[in-house]
Amino acid sequence: MKKIKINFDLINEIIDFAKDNNLSSLSIAYEDLKIGIKFPKENKELILSSTSPLTKEEHFNNNLMSIKAPLSGIFYRSGHPGGAPLVDIGDTIEIGQVLCIIEAMKLMNEIVAEASGTLKKVEAKNGNVVNEGEILFWIDPKI
């Protein structure tokens, strides 16, 4: 795979474009690089937040990417009660891979990876309620 140098100034311009045009999400693909940007529904500010000991600046510098809950509900790490976690720290994850289940209104919703990489941290606790937009996982994306 060819290494691609990321131009963060260009990415910031793309984010500004998306905000200025009131977009809720934007996806860009160029050669082997795919970038997806989603904005919270409440406002159009891109939010990076974490309950982990790393600061926002450390996350940015380490190029970690968050995977957030797309809906509110009960977070489950396994596909069935008592089962092994679907993913664990250090696992390599691929786009489309099921990472967890969120139960909402008695429906089991599979949450899939939108990027590939290595799982670095699990923020949510198994069996606890998570809110839409809450960070579930941190990954080191494969670029």
C-alpha positions as CSV (number, residue, x, y, z in Angstrom):
1,M,0.0,0.0,0.0
2,K,1.3,3.4,-1.0
3,K,1.9,5.9,1.9
4,I,-0.2,9.1,1.6
5,K,0.9,12.3,3.3
6,I,-2.1,13.9,4.9
7,N,-2.5,17.6,4.5
8,F,-4.3,18.8,7.7
9,D,-4.7,22.3,6.3
10,L,-6.8,20.9,3.5
11,I,-8.8,18.7,5.9
12,N,-9.6,21.8,7.9
13,E,-10.7,23.6,4.8
14,I,-13.0,20.7,3.9
15,I,-14.5,20.8,7.5
16,D,-15.1,24.5,7.1
17,F,-16.7,23.9,3.7
18,A,-19.0,21.3,5.3
19,K,-20.0,23.6,8.2
20,D,-20.5,26.6,5.9
21,N,-22.8,24.6,3.7
22,N,-24.7,23.1,6.6
23,L,-23.8,19.5,5.8
24,S,-24.4,16.8,8.4
25,S,-21.7,14.5,6.9
26,L,-19.2,14.4,4.2
27,S,-17.1,11.5,2.7
28,I,-14.1,11.9,0.5
29,A,-12.1,9.2,-1.2
30,Y,-8.8,9.7,-3.0
31,E,-6.7,6.7,-4.1
32,D,-6.3,4.6,-0.9
33,L,-7.3,7.4,1.5
34,K,-10.9,7.7,2.7
35,I,-12.1,10.4,5.0
36,G,-15.5,10.6,6.6
37,I,-16.7,13.6,8.6
38,K,-19.9,13.7,10.7
39,F,-21.3,16.6,12.7
40,P,-23.6,16.3,15.7
41,K,-27.2,17.0,15.1
42,E,-27.5,19.6,17.8
43,N,-25.0,22.0,16.2
44,K,-22.6,22.1,13.4
45,E,-19.4,22.1,15.5
46,L,-17.1,19.1,15.1
47,I,-16.5,17.8,18.6
48,L,-13.6,15.9,19.9
49,S,-14.2,14.9,23.5
50,S,-13.0,12.1,25.7
51,T,-13.2,10.6,29.2
52,S,-9.8,9.0,28.7
53,P,-6.6,10.4,30.3
54,L,-5.3,11.7,27.0
55,T,-6.0,15.3,26.2
56,K,-7.7,16.5,23.0
57,E,-4.2,17.6,21.7
58,E,-2.7,14.2,22.5
59,H,-5.5,12.5,20.6
60,F,-4.9,14.7,17.6
61,N,-1.1,14.3,17.7
62,N,-1.4,10.6,18.0
63,N,-3.9,10.5,15.1
64,L,-6.4,8.5,17.1
65,M,-10.0,8.4,15.8
66,S,-13.1,8.1,17.9
67,I,-16.0,5.8,17.1
68,K,-19.2,7.3,18.5
69,A,-22.6,5.9,19.4
70,P,-25.0,6.7,16.5
71,L,-28.0,6.3,18.9
72,S,-28.8,6.1,22.6
73,G,-29.3,2.7,24.2
74,I,-27.6,-0.1,26.2
75,F,-24.1,-0.9,25.1
76,Y,-23.0,-4.5,24.7
77,R,-19.5,-5.6,23.8
78,S,-20.6,-9.2,22.7
79,G,-23.2,-10.5,20.4
80,H,-25.0,-12.5,23.1
81,P,-25.1,-12.6,26.9
82,G,-21.9,-14.1,28.4
83,G,-20.2,-14.1,25.0
84,A,-16.7,-12.9,24.3
85,P,-16.3,-9.3,23.2
86,L,-16.7,-8.7,19.5
87,V,-13.4,-6.7,19.5
88,D,-10.8,-6.1,22.2
89,I,-7.9,-3.7,22.7
90,G,-5.1,-4.4,20.2
91,D,-7.4,-6.1,17.6
92,T,-7.2,-5.0,14.0
93,I,-10.6,-3.9,12.8
94,E,-11.8,-3.5,9.2
95,I,-14.4,-1.3,7.7
96,G,-17.9,-2.9,8.1
97,Q,-16.8,-5.1,11.0
98,V,-19.3,-5.3,13.9
99,L,-17.8,-3.7,17.0
100,C,-20.6,-3.8,19.5
101,I,-24.4,-3.9,19.9
102,I,-26.6,-1.1,21.1
103,E,-30.0,-2.1,22.3
104,A,-32.7,0.6,21.8
105,M,-36.4,0.0,22.2
106,K,-35.9,-3.8,22.3
107,L,-34.0,-3.7,18.9
108,M,-30.4,-4.9,18.7
109,N,-28.4,-2.5,16.5
110,E,-25.0,-3.7,15.3
111,I,-22.5,-0.8,15.3
112,V,-19.9,-1.3,12.5
113,A,-16.5,0.3,11.9
114,E,-16.4,3.1,9.4
115,A,-12.6,2.9,9.3
116,S,-10.0,0.2,9.6
117,G,-7.2,0.3,12.2
118,T,-6.1,-1.0,15.6
119,L,-8.4,-0.7,18.6
120,K,-6.6,1.3,21.3
121,K,-9.3,2.0,23.9
122,V,-12.8,1.1,24.9
123,E,-14.6,4.0,26.6
124,A,-18.1,2.5,27.2
125,K,-18.8,-0.1,29.9
126,N,-20.7,-3.3,28.9
127,G,-24.3,-3.2,29.9
128,N,-24.4,0.6,30.6
129,V,-26.5,3.2,28.8
130,V,-24.7,5.2,26.2
131,N,-26.0,8.4,24.6
132,E,-26.0,9.4,20.9
133,G,-22.6,11.0,20.1
134,E,-20.8,9.4,23.1
135,I,-17.4,8.0,22.3
136,L,-17.4,4.2,22.4
137,F,-13.9,3.3,21.0
138,W,-10.6,4.9,20.0
139,I,-8.8,3.4,17.1
140,D,-5.4,4.1,15.5
141,P,-6.6,4.3,11.8
142,K,-4.8,2.5,9.1
143,I,-3.9,5.0,6.4
